[in-house]
Amino acid sequence: MTRYVSGWAATIAAAAMALTLAGCDPATEGDSGAESSAFVGSYTTKDTQGNDMSVTLDAQGSATGKRLDQDLSGSWKVEGNTVSINWNDGWVTKITKDGDSYSKTAFKDGKEEGSKVPAEKAK
């Protein structure tokens, strides 16, 4: 009887763990919450043409932005010391943290466009 109860207890514990892991935020999957939360916030930078650009990353993995008169939306995830933002228009913006500073690079169709530029995180 004890083995039977122990087996059920182990099965229930495994199911509870699986449900907990299934509920993890996909934007931060594979990353600790502390790493992801370090990137949450608003940034100002320049687009590939040198125009002002803003980017906002929320805790749920959504990204919004603005450049010229264009509103941007997409999703983001952390890759080491870089956040990769996949915009709905196919562009990818990467913001990299290096010490206390940030830089931004842009990619279209997997190819880097423009050059790396500074990005400033709002305090």
N, C-alpha and C positions, 0 to 999 in steps of 0.2 A: 504494500500500500504506500509506503514512504517513497519508494522509487517512482511510483505512478504519479504522486503529487509533485515530487521534485522535477519530473519530466515536464509536467504541465507548467510549473512555475518557470522553468527555463524557456519553454516555448512562448509563454506570455511575455517574459522579459525581452526575448529576441524580437517579438512582434512590436513591442513598445519602442525598442531602439530603432527598428526599421521605419516605423511611422515618424519618429522624431527626425531621422535623417532625411526622409522623403520631404519633409516640410522645410528643408534648408533653402535659403534664398538663392536662386540660380545665378544672380549677378555676382555673388561672392563665393560660388561653389569652388572648393579647393583652396580658399583663402580664409584666414582668420578674420573675424569681424573687426578686429582692431586695425588690420591692414586696410580693409575696405573703407572703414569709417574715416580713416585719415584722408581719403580723397573726397569724401562728401563735402559739397560746398560749391561756391561760385568762383569762376576764373575769368580773367580778361587776358586776351592775347590778340594776335593778328592772324588773318586768313592767309592763303597762299598768294594773294594779290597785295598784301600789306594793309588791308582794311581792318578796322576794329572788329573783334569777334568776342562774344561772351559764351561761356559754357557753364551750365549748372548740373551737378550730379546729385541725385537724391539717394537716400538710404535704401530704397527699394530696387535700385539698379536702373532707373530711368534717367535719361539725359535730355536736356533741352538746351537750345542755344539760339543765338541770333548773330547774323552777319549781314551787313547792309540792310536790305528790307526783307530778308529771308529768315523765317522761323525754322528752326531745326528740331528734330526729335529723334530719339534712338535709345539705345541701351548701352550699359558699360559693365566692364569687369576688370578686376585687378590681375595683372600679370607681373609678379615681382614688384619692382619699384615703379611700375608704369600702369596707368589706367588706359584701357583700350575702349574707345567709344565708337560703336557701330551706328552710324546715322542712317535713317530710313532712305536717304537718297543715294546710298552706296559708298559714300566717303567714310573713311576711318580716321579719327583723330586720336593721337596718343599723347598723353600728358605724363611726363616722367619727372619724378621727384629725385633731386640730387642734393642731399643735405637740406638746407633751408630754402632752396630755390626750385623752380619748375621750368620745364621747357615743353614745347608743343611741336609735333610733327604731324603731317597730313598725308594720307594715302588714298589713291583712287585706283581701283582695279588691281590692288596689291602692289602698286608702284608708288614710291615716295614722290610727292609733289611739293615743289617749293623747297625751302630750307628750314632747318630747325630754328624756332623763334622762342623768346622768353614767354612764359605764362606767369601771371600773378594770381595767387589765391587770395580772395577777400578774407579779411580777418574777422 
